[in-house]
Amino acid sequence: MAKAAGIRWPMEIIMFLTTVSLGSLLPPRSKPRRLHDQTQLAGPAQSLRVDGVLQNLVVRPEGEDQYRVIAGKRRFLALHRLKKEGAIDGDYQVPVDIRAGINDQDAARLATVENVQREQLHPLDEGEAFAKLLQLGGTIEAITEKIGLSAPTIKRRLALASLAPDAKKAFRAGLFNRGIAEALTLGSREQQRAVLESLQSEEPPDAEDIRHIFLGQKPALSMAIFPRDRYTGTLTTDLFADEETTYFNDVDQFLALQNTAANELAEERRQTAAWVDVLNLYTVPWWQFREAAEGEPSGVVINLHPSGTVEIREGLARHQVEDAVSRETRVSPMTPRPSRERPVYGAELLRYAACQRSAAVQAALLANPRKAKEAAVTLLLIGFRRDFGVRMTLHDCHAAPTTERTQASHRSIGEAIDRSLSLLAFPVEGNEMQRLDRVRRLIDGPDLVDMQEAVRRLPDDELERLLVLLPALCLGQDHLEMVDEGDTLLNRVAGDIAVAMRTWWTPDAAFLGLLTRDQLLHVAGECGAGAHLTGMNGWTKRRLVEELAAYFADHADPAKEADRPALAWLPGLLRFPAVKSIIEQQT
């Protein structure tokens, strides 16, 4: 057969077209496509029944009068389905492209290229097929050139090839999508098994939740491979001292001790193993290793996962993977990349805290007439300094949507507003937003004559009360999207009257929903909820918010000793002055 012009064929590969009997064909050894069910073969079988084999199978000689299928597995299986149905027999002549002298690497490449280009493989099948090519000495560049997928896509598929067996089985069964599968690659086999169990719950975690679990959770006591007496930091301890729900608070010290212990284990294994690899990876490229054959020198892989989990696998041998490939695939594409430092608090959380602090101080002032008068005079004096005359503006803690999150502090202010409006002969019906709107119209309204007449009718004591109320409603934090940690008027007034924030405010779902998942776990540890909410490290953020809100609501009795940690907990953002640090208990 004449060779195509411009193509140089290896001398050792002899190719020619012919036909051979179906009975002489052997199934392919490599299995880049694993999901072949009978429904998928019905179409190809019908096509073969009507039109015959329109595209040659690629085979190579193996044994006497036998040929191993390299590419064309679906056609091969469809032919056998027809044979089983009695439509053809073993003597049926199949057109083939015989490749004599082809090596395993080229055979694997041909099978993979055909399957990927013909029809989308299952992502896990792609990953294992690519891994097979690389195990035989291939390169990512060569796969990219032959198959047409980008290098990042190939690396993402290779990461799937390192999933734990249970995770692979569940992924192939369609129990979760590729996003969750890729997130699972960031965990050790033990961590993957734990998450697989949670995927069967009523509120299974999504891919982002799984990433948070693997990348952000505190290390549990059960993870330590070092003697516990080496650790000198504090623990967040479960009520029943369960190692799975007791955590190291000093993560840096834990990781340093874990690293030392992993290196000690490596030295110990080197006494008997042919080699020892110590890794520090989110995703170990396990496809680069295999079980050592009997009598073959074997080695050990010890991986200290960045979360602190240690995974040890023994009795391994290395595939002959190119050094460049090994370096390229050492870091998984799913591994978090360094990013610009993000603020500890989002703008919405800062606004929430600023409005809650302001409203609490206003409510406390209205219960302390002397201090309220002092604050009123101060505000009036400040008004002279800001502009000609005096102009005051209701603080934003009374603006939507903040008022939709009102708590005890806002209700106290609402009662004072109702009384003042009734004294001025204004109607008080309606919700808080409507009442506040009337206050704004009272302050900013154009009808000065009617306003003055209403004020003139007030008794002296009520006039004095209104003189206190109106400036108090304007007192608050000036810059809502900053942490108010300075010597500001609000902080000074709050200090004067010793505002006890937890008298006016309780952590609820509105507040908790503004925190990150890591901050929620920190809150649970600080307020005592961690001892009751076992297994929370595997929960979704939504469930954490709901459970913590219920915990704070259920532990609000000062007379109960068990409720005191919850009642005492206060985030740094809501102190006077506020604390510019991670959410934490402040006493």
SETIGU-891746 format. One record per residue (C-alpha): x, y, z. Coordinates in Angstrom, 2 decimals, decimal comma. Layout:
<pts>
X Y Z
...
</pts>
This chain:
<pts>
0,00 0,00 0,00
1,36 3,44 -0,93
2,15 5,79 1,90
0,57 9,24 1,99
2,87 11,97 0,69
4,63 14,08 3,28
4,20 11,57 6,13
7,24 9,74 7,53
6,34 6,36 9,03
8,52 4,57 11,59
10,28 1,68 9,84
9,27 -0,79 12,52
5,54 -0,15 12,04
4,01 -2,04 9,12
0,45 -1,02 8,29
-1,97 -2,56 5,79
-5,73 -2,93 5,31
-7,55 -6,23 5,11
-10,42 -8,15 6,66
-10,30 -10,74 9,44
-12,97 -12,85 11,08
-14,76 -11,50 14,14
-13,68 -14,62 16,05
-10,01 -13,75 15,56
-10,34 -10,33 17,24
-9,29 -9,91 20,87
-10,75 -7,09 23,04
-8,50 -4,10 23,74
-6,33 -4,28 26,84
-6,41 -0,59 27,62
-9,84 0,75 28,52
-10,02 4,48 27,99
-13,82 4,24 27,86
-15,32 2,32 30,76
-18,96 3,33 30,63
-20,22 0,97 27,92
-23,74 -0,15 28,78
-26,08 -1,98 26,42
-28,23 1,09 25,77
-25,17 2,95 24,48
-24,43 0,10 22,06
-27,94 -0,14 20,57
-27,34 2,66 18,06
-23,97 1,45 16,77
-25,30 -2,13 16,54
-28,27 -1,02 14,40
-25,96 0,99 12,15
-23,71 -2,04 11,68
-26,75 -4,23 10,98
-27,87 -1,93 8,15
-24,63 -0,55 6,68
-21,88 -2,84 7,94
-18,56 -1,59 9,32
-17,87 1,74 7,64
-14,66 2,53 9,54
-11,83 0,04 10,00
-10,85 -1,17 13,45
-7,17 -0,61 14,27
-5,53 -3,86 15,43
-2,14 -5,43 15,89
-1,10 -9,08 15,54
-1,02 -11,10 18,75
-0,50 -14,83 18,64
-1,36 -17,10 15,73
-4,20 -15,73 13,58
-5,32 -13,37 16,34
-5,43 -9,61 16,50
-5,72 -7,28 19,47
-8,10 -4,33 18,99
-6,31 -1,03 19,57
-9,00 1,43 18,47
-12,65 0,76 17,73
-13,86 -0,77 20,98
-17,45 0,41 20,55
-17,63 -1,13 17,07
-16,06 -4,34 18,44
-18,64 -4,55 21,26
-21,50 -3,70 18,90
-20,42 -6,55 16,58
-20,43 -8,97 19,50
-23,89 -7,74 20,44
-25,07 -8,63 16,92
-23,38 -12,03 17,24
-25,19 -12,63 20,54
-28,48 -11,71 18,86
-27,74 -14,20 16,05
-27,48 -11,56 13,32
-23,86 -12,56 12,50
-21,45 -15,33 13,51
-17,77 -15,62 14,38
-16,79 -15,86 10,70
-18,15 -12,38 9,94
-15,42 -10,48 8,09
-14,41 -7,23 9,81
-12,35 -4,60 7,95
-9,23 -3,80 9,95
-6,13 -1,65 9,81
-3,33 -3,95 10,99
-0,40 -2,19 12,73
2,48 -4,66 13,09
5,27 -3,67 15,47
3,32 -0,89 17,21
4,38 -0,40 20,84
2,17 -0,05 23,93
2,55 3,72 24,09
1,41 4,28 20,51
-1,42 1,78 20,97
-2,65 3,62 24,06
-2,35 6,97 22,29
-4,38 5,76 19,30
-7,13 4,38 21,53
-7,32 7,55 23,58
-7,30 9,87 20,58
-10,07 7,93 18,88
-12,28 7,84 21,94
-11,81 11,47 22,92
-12,36 12,74 19,38
-15,24 10,41 18,52
-17,44 11,00 21,59
-16,97 12,70 24,97
-15,50 10,27 27,45
-16,46 10,31 31,11
-14,01 12,79 32,72
-12,58 10,06 34,94
-11,99 7,78 31,94
-10,19 10,63 30,22
-7,99 11,19 33,26
-7,05 7,52 33,55
-6,38 7,28 29,82
-4,10 10,32 29,94
-2,34 8,90 33,00
-1,72 5,65 31,09
-0,09 7,57 28,25
2,16 9,46 30,66
3,06 6,25 32,52
4,40 4,95 29,21
6,69 7,94 28,79
4,38 10,37 27,01
4,27 14,11 27,59
1,45 16,57 28,19
2,54 18,52 25,09
2,18 15,40 22,93
-1,31 14,67 24,32
-2,31 18,28 23,72
-1,08 18,12 20,13
-2,74 14,82 19,30
-6,07 15,26 21,13
-6,59 18,99 20,99
-7,38 19,58 24,68
-5,55 22,33 26,57
-2,81 21,51 29,06
-4,89 22,84 32,05
-7,80 20,58 31,04
-5,52 17,56 30,81
-4,09 18,33 34,26
-7,60 18,63 35,72
-8,47 15,22 34,31
-5,23 13,76 35,69
-6,20 15,00 39,15
-9,40 12,94 38,87
-7,26 9,86 38,21
-5,90 10,24 41,78
-9,32 10,10 43,46
-9,84 7,43 46,12
-11,42 4,21 44,77
-14,71 4,84 46,61
-14,89 8,34 45,15
-14,19 7,03 41,63
-16,95 4,47 41,97
-19,46 7,06 43,16
-18,45 9,52 40,42
-18,88 6,90 37,71
-22,27 6,00 39,18
-23,36 9,61 38,71
-23,81 10,37 42,43
-22,19 13,78 42,00
-20,95 16,08 39,24
-17,46 16,89 37,98
-17,23 20,06 40,11
-17,62 18,03 43,29
-15,24 15,37 41,98
-12,56 18,00 41,32
-13,10 19,49 44,79
-12,70 16,00 46,30
-9,22 15,71 44,76
-8,02 18,33 47,28
-8,54 15,91 50,17
-6,75 12,80 51,34
-8,42 9,43 50,89
-9,68 9,53 54,48
-11,08 13,04 53,98
-12,74 12,00 50,72
-14,46 9,07 52,45
-15,80 11,40 55,17
-17,23 13,79 52,59
-18,75 10,95 50,55
-20,86 10,08 53,61
-22,06 13,67 53,95
-23,08 13,71 50,27
-25,84 11,28 51,21
-27,33 13,68 53,79
-30,43 15,84 53,32
-28,26 18,94 52,78
-25,19 17,66 50,91
-22,24 20,06 50,60
-21,58 21,62 47,22
-18,16 21,94 45,57
-17,37 25,22 47,35
-18,33 23,75 50,74
-16,00 20,80 50,11
-13,15 23,14 49,21
-13,72 25,01 52,49
-13,75 21,75 54,43
-10,40 20,65 52,98
-8,72 24,05 52,85
-10,02 25,89 55,88
-10,97 23,64 58,74
-9,03 23,56 61,98
-6,95 20,38 62,50
-8,67 17,84 64,72
-6,94 16,13 67,62
-7,26 12,78 65,84
-5,02 14,03 62,98
-1,89 14,41 65,15
0,92 11,89 64,53
3,18 13,49 67,15
3,11 12,92 70,94
0,39 15,20 72,35
2,64 16,54 75,09
4,73 18,36 72,44
1,82 20,71 71,76
1,73 23,68 74,15
-1,19 25,63 72,67
-4,87 25,57 73,56
-7,62 23,30 72,25
-11,27 23,79 71,42
-12,53 20,78 73,32
-15,72 18,84 72,76
-17,91 18,32 75,80
-17,20 14,60 75,64
-13,55 15,00 74,55
-14,18 13,36 71,16
-10,94 13,51 69,15
-12,88 14,10 65,94
-14,49 17,28 67,31
-11,60 18,63 69,40
-9,37 21,04 67,52
-5,92 22,60 67,75
-6,27 26,38 68,08
-2,62 27,10 67,22
-2,61 25,80 63,64
0,97 26,94 62,93
2,38 25,04 65,90
0,33 21,96 64,98
1,63 21,97 61,39
5,24 22,42 62,53
4,94 19,46 64,92
3,18 17,39 62,25
5,95 18,16 59,75
8,64 17,12 62,23
6,79 13,88 62,95
6,36 13,15 59,21
10,11 13,55 58,65
10,80 11,25 61,60
8,50 8,65 60,01
10,38 9,04 56,73
13,73 8,36 58,42
12,26 5,30 60,06
10,89 3,95 56,75
14,21 4,56 54,96
15,73 1,81 57,11
13,72 -0,82 55,23
12,26 0,75 52,08
14,09 1,15 48,74
13,04 4,81 48,63
10,82 7,28 50,52
9,08 10,34 49,05
7,88 13,02 51,49
5,31 15,29 49,87
3,26 18,28 50,97
0,48 18,31 48,36
-3,28 18,78 48,24
-3,55 16,24 45,42
-0,95 13,46 45,23
-0,54 12,22 41,62
-1,07 8,60 42,66
-1,27 7,58 38,99
2,54 8,02 38,91
2,86 5,03 41,28
1,76 1,39 41,19
1,76 -1,58 43,50
5,23 -3,16 43,44
5,41 -6,66 42,00
6,45 -9,55 44,22
10,20 -9,39 44,84
10,47 -5,89 43,31
12,14 -3,17 45,45
9,35 -1,01 46,86
9,09 2,43 48,35
6,89 4,62 50,53
5,02 7,86 49,90
4,30 10,06 52,94
2,11 13,05 52,14
1,56 15,80 54,72
-1,58 17,46 53,37
-1,57 21,25 53,90
-4,55 20,77 56,24
-2,35 18,57 58,47
-3,65 15,14 57,49
-0,88 12,58 56,94
-1,36 9,86 54,34
1,12 6,96 54,07
1,17 4,37 51,29
3,74 1,57 51,24
4,80 -1,16 48,82
4,87 1,14 45,80
6,89 1,27 42,61
7,20 4,25 40,27
5,96 4,36 36,70
8,54 5,55 34,19
7,09 9,04 33,99
9,20 11,75 32,38
10,81 14,09 34,94
9,26 17,12 33,25
5,80 15,52 33,44
6,32 14,69 37,11
7,18 18,33 37,85
4,29 19,69 35,76
1,67 17,56 37,47
3,00 17,83 41,01
0,70 20,79 41,75
-2,99 20,19 41,03
-4,93 22,82 39,01
-7,51 22,81 41,85
-4,91 23,89 44,41
-5,71 27,42 45,64
-3,51 30,04 44,06
-2,05 32,96 46,03
-4,32 35,95 45,70
-4,45 39,52 46,78
-5,13 39,83 50,49
-8,84 40,16 51,02
-10,32 42,20 53,87
-11,34 40,24 56,94
-14,82 41,79 56,82
-17,08 42,51 53,87
-18,68 45,93 53,44
-22,14 44,59 54,30
-20,91 43,14 57,60
-19,19 46,42 58,49
-22,38 48,39 57,78
-24,39 45,94 59,84
-22,06 46,29 62,83
-21,93 50,10 62,54
-25,73 50,39 62,53
-26,20 47,94 65,40
-23,65 49,78 67,55
-25,25 53,15 66,74
-28,78 51,99 67,50
-27,72 50,40 70,79
-26,09 53,64 71,97
-29,18 55,65 70,96
-31,47 53,32 72,91
-29,17 53,42 75,95
-29,08 57,25 75,83
-32,87 57,49 75,88
-32,83 55,51 79,13
-30,27 57,92 80,68
-31,69 61,50 80,53
-28,60 63,25 81,86
-26,22 61,62 79,36
-28,73 62,13 76,57
-28,77 65,87 77,31
-24,97 65,94 77,31
-24,91 64,19 73,94
-27,60 66,53 72,57
-25,67 69,65 73,57
-22,48 68,17 72,10
-24,20 67,45 68,79
-25,71 70,93 68,69
-22,31 72,47 69,29
-20,78 70,30 66,58
-23,52 71,50 64,24
-22,32 75,05 64,60
-18,84 73,97 63,57
-19,95 72,11 60,47
-22,11 74,69 58,78
-24,06 77,89 59,32
-26,72 77,15 61,83
-27,55 73,62 62,95
-28,52 70,76 60,64
-28,98 67,16 61,78
-29,63 63,98 59,80
-31,17 60,73 61,01
-28,46 58,10 61,29
-28,40 55,36 58,63
-29,22 52,74 61,25
-32,85 53,83 60,66
-32,64 53,38 56,88
-33,67 50,33 54,90
-32,63 47,54 54,78
-31,10 47,90 58,25
-34,49 48,35 59,90
-35,54 44,96 58,53
-32,89 43,48 60,86
-34,04 45,39 63,96
-33,52 43,88 67,37
-34,15 45,01 70,96
-32,19 48,24 70,54
-34,36 49,38 67,62
-37,62 48,49 69,36
-36,65 50,69 72,32
-36,06 53,61 69,96
-39,38 52,88 68,22
-41,27 53,26 71,50
-39,62 56,63 72,18
-40,43 57,81 68,64
-44,08 56,74 69,01
-44,48 58,77 72,22
-42,86 61,87 70,75
-44,98 61,69 67,59
-48,17 61,36 69,61
-47,22 64,42 71,66
-46,83 66,39 68,45
-50,28 65,23 67,29
-48,81 63,04 64,52
-50,42 59,61 63,91
-48,34 56,67 65,19
-49,99 53,82 63,25
-47,94 51,74 60,84
-44,68 49,85 60,97
-41,35 51,21 62,11
-40,37 52,32 58,62
-43,55 54,40 58,33
-43,06 55,94 61,78
-39,46 56,86 60,97
-40,61 58,39 57,72
-42,90 60,69 59,73
-39,95 61,70 61,89
-38,01 62,60 58,74
-40,93 64,66 57,49
-41,16 66,29 60,91
-37,48 67,25 60,75
-37,20 68,14 57,07
-40,80 69,17 56,31
-41,36 72,53 54,64
-44,38 73,59 56,75
-42,51 75,45 59,49
-45,65 77,21 60,75
-47,49 73,95 61,51
-44,35 72,49 63,07
-43,84 75,51 65,32
-47,48 75,48 66,40
-47,19 71,80 67,37
-44,04 72,49 69,36
-45,60 75,50 71,13
-48,37 73,29 72,52
-45,91 70,92 74,27
-45,59 70,97 78,09
-42,10 71,81 79,38
-41,16 68,24 80,32
-42,25 66,85 76,94
-40,46 69,65 75,13
-37,29 68,71 77,01
-37,80 65,05 76,13
-38,12 65,84 72,43
-35,06 68,07 72,64
-33,16 64,98 73,77
-34,76 62,51 71,34
-34,12 64,29 68,08
-30,32 64,75 68,42
-30,02 61,23 69,85
-31,52 59,78 66,66
-28,66 61,42 64,74
-25,83 60,09 66,89
-23,95 57,14 65,41
-20,87 55,88 63,65
-19,81 58,26 60,89
-18,18 55,92 58,37
-20,24 52,76 58,12
-17,79 50,66 56,10
-14,86 51,06 58,49
-13,98 49,48 61,83
-14,66 52,21 64,42
-11,61 51,60 66,61
-10,71 55,23 67,37
-11,53 57,78 70,06
-14,80 58,83 68,37
-17,86 60,52 69,88
-19,89 57,30 69,62
-17,23 55,28 71,45
-16,82 57,95 74,14
-20,58 58,18 74,76
-20,88 54,38 74,82
-18,05 54,25 77,39
-19,69 56,95 79,52
-22,95 55,06 79,84
-21,31 51,58 79,80
-23,37 50,22 76,90
-23,71 46,46 77,33
-24,12 45,44 73,70
-25,60 42,03 74,46
-28,44 43,77 76,33
-29,57 45,24 73,03
-28,31 42,71 70,50
-28,31 38,94 69,99
-26,43 37,08 67,21
-29,12 36,06 64,72
-29,27 34,65 61,20
-28,99 38,15 59,68
-25,63 38,67 61,38
-24,33 35,12 61,08
-25,18 35,00 57,37
-22,69 37,85 56,78
-19,77 35,82 58,16
-17,58 33,46 56,18
-17,74 29,74 56,84
-14,38 29,83 58,65
-15,61 32,67 60,87
-18,77 30,71 61,68
-16,67 27,74 62,82
-14,60 30,13 64,95
-17,77 31,57 66,49
-19,01 28,06 67,31
-15,78 27,32 69,15
-15,77 30,60 71,09
-19,41 30,65 72,24
-19,54 27,03 73,41
-21,69 25,77 70,53
-18,93 23,51 69,25
-19,47 21,15 72,17
-23,06 20,61 71,06
-22,92 20,84 67,27
-20,84 17,74 66,60
-19,78 17,13 63,01
-20,16 20,79 62,09
-16,91 20,80 60,07
-18,75 18,93 57,35
-21,80 21,17 57,31
-22,75 23,69 54,66
-22,61 27,38 55,53
-26,41 27,58 55,44
-26,74 24,85 58,03
-24,05 26,43 60,21
-25,96 29,74 60,18
-29,25 28,05 61,07
-27,79 25,91 63,84
-25,81 28,76 65,42
-28,79 31,14 65,30
-30,91 28,49 67,03
-28,15 27,90 69,58
-27,96 31,59 70,54
-31,77 31,81 70,72
-31,98 28,71 72,95
-29,15 29,79 75,28
-30,37 33,19 76,41
-31,23 32,59 80,08
-28,78 34,40 82,44
-29,90 32,17 85,31
-28,57 29,04 83,57
-24,88 28,29 83,95
-24,81 26,47 80,60
-26,10 29,60 78,79
-23,42 31,97 80,07
-20,78 31,34 77,34
-23,38 32,11 74,65
-24,62 35,21 76,47
-21,06 36,47 77,03
-19,97 36,07 73,42
-19,53 39,32 71,53
-17,68 39,83 68,22
-14,91 42,39 68,22
-16,75 44,46 65,61
-19,53 45,29 68,10
-17,35 46,50 70,94
-16,74 50,14 71,90
-14,27 50,81 70,40
-14,51 48,05 67,80
-11,67 45,56 67,42
-10,02 45,28 63,99
-9,31 41,55 64,06
-10,91 38,23 63,25
-14,33 37,55 64,80
-13,62 36,61 68,38
-14,99 36,70 71,90
-14,08 39,83 73,83
-14,69 40,22 77,54
</pts>
